[in-house]
Amino acid sequence: MKQERLLHFDLLRILACFSVIVLHAAAQFWYGLPIDSTDWLVVNSYNAVFRFGVPVFVAISGALFLAPSREVNMRKLFLHNILRLVILYFVWSALYGLYDCRNYEWSQLSMNDILMEIFLGRYHLWYLPMIVGIYMLVPILKRWVTAASRREVEYFLLLFLVFQILQGTIMAIKPTEWMKFVLGAFDLQMACSYLGYFVLGYYVVYCGIGKKWHPWIYLAGVLGAVANILLSAWKAAQTGAPDGVIFDSFGLFTFLMVLALLMFFTEKGSKVEWSSGTCCIIREISSATLGIYLMHLMWMEFLMEKGIHSTTVTPWIGVPMISVVCFCLCFACAAFLRRIPFLGRYLC
């Protein structure tokens, strides 16, 4: 893969990482605010628009691991990639667990309580075992995409679109018992879950999408963001409570945003020329994104305890403000931890 394209993957990875922080900042009071208030509509809008982060992360991994020029080395895959993520999961689960224990007197905690806190960690850490599961399939997937024709890859993505994206979206909008029965009769696990985004990343980068479709896909991405906002607000008004099913990772409109972003950074991004200094900055921040992702909730909770959160000022400003502050603090910590000899690799 060309170096320029790798750099634009770095930019997309940074954007995806920041989007995760934005949606978590927006979610701080998403459940607590009245759904008919302006503040709730604002945080819901941020929540709906910035849902593309994790699918983009997975798609980038697919483009990198399934690249035609990349050979799959089983030993390196397990000892270099998978083992590191497994260690990171347990390290950060333990750190978050111990961080939670600060709220209690140690004498009040049983060993079982401490172990539960340490091993359960935080909800965002689910990403690590999920991506490990996909990495374990890489040797099989790599052999398949190498031998598969373009049409066969498109057939797989069509199954993903129909049985994961469209099925989930229909159930989110109109979950009737009849629909549940009909759609639930088809269960194509192999073409569902984040594996679809993994293959999508490969397809967009190496198979490409005809230029005649580009304007329509960009338009669909923008309209997808608008639809996420409007439909989630409509759904909340119908049920009387916040409802994020419409815009989750497998919602149709989130999928359209992911597709548009992948295509934009793949096709348009490669035409931008960067100075050597800017390239170094982009790569440095990109290298820290995993660490930023892992520690951002800890910093966000710490700031909230100090009275700094997404509604400290009006949410229009508060959500991006807390997101930028949190991103910068996490980047500084990750940049430092990564430079600790040997251990840095297993800290972030």
Disulfide bonds with the S-S distance in Angstrom:
none
